[in-house]
Amino acid sequence: MKLNEINIRDPFVLVDGGTYYMYGTRNWGASKGFPVYVSRDLEEWEGPTMAFCAPNDFWADKDFWAPEVHKYKGAYYMFASFMKDGSMRGTQILKSESPKGPFSPISANPQTPRDWMCLDGTFYLEDGIPYMIFCHEWTQIKDGTVEAVRLTEDLSGTVGNPFTLWRASEASWVAYPPGAEGYVTDGPFVIKSGDELGIIWSSFSENEPGVSDYVQAVSFSDNGKITGNWKISDNLIFKKDGGHGMVFCDLEGNEKIVLHRPNSPAGAERPVLLDFSSEEVFDKQ
């Protein structure tokens, strides 16, 4: 099948062993697992098979969102968001020996704080130290933030408390999402160019009067480190009803970004693959 035949949000592509593996959110809040699609050329895709299916004793039963898979110390780790009624949404880390799964939790609870509404955890390794970068949701605090927390070496727990990288309201272009009041942070993913460090993420912007669009944004660290001072760029990467992107290099070494659009209505979302250049993005900051 072609990309435009695949119905997922929050697409994430892992390149491993000459093969592309694509994960995503399926059926919005109804799915109890995550699909994986496989391709050799980014044109034709096979699947899906299920990379994760929640066991009967899994703590969450709704909002299985935004899986992404990272290779670390010879294994594959899935970062994904989950929720159940009466409990806060959180990002939990799962592990597999194969990019196709099956993935299993490496801890009983999410790695995000249990009294925070959180989502969209991503993995970042700096000087050999693992971190999770995630969003503290606007639904709880109104002005959503992007946070980072150090992980233990085996990724099963955290070291110290999360620290805030930026708030959504710091963006010059930010607007409320349609029909709600709050500033969104969504889908962070780390990009690098030499010694420079950035994070792409999504929110909403009023690109024309009265119309709030889902957009792809970028922030930059002033010292190339996760602990630097972060500034949100005034220049959006993608301005019209698309986002929650991630960046990867294809098998020919070309940088690509994959994101979903449209953002609504539910069920219409498709992964969109575009050329990308981290170097150009940093040059425009």
Secondary structure, DSSP 8 states (H G I E B T S, - for coil): --GGG---EEEEEEEETTEEEEEEE-TTTT-SEEEEEEESSSSS-EEEEEEEE--TT-S--EEEEEEEEEEETTEEEEEEEEE-TTS--EEEEEEESSTT---EESSSS-SS-TTS-EEEEEEEEETTEEEEEEEE-HHHHSB-EEEEEEE-TTSSSEEEEEEEEEEGGGSTTB---TT--SB--EEEEEEEETTEEEEEEEEEEEEETTEEEEEEEEEEESSSSTTS-EEE-SS-SB-SS-EEEEEEE-TTS-EEEEEEE---STT--EEEEEE--HHHHHHT-
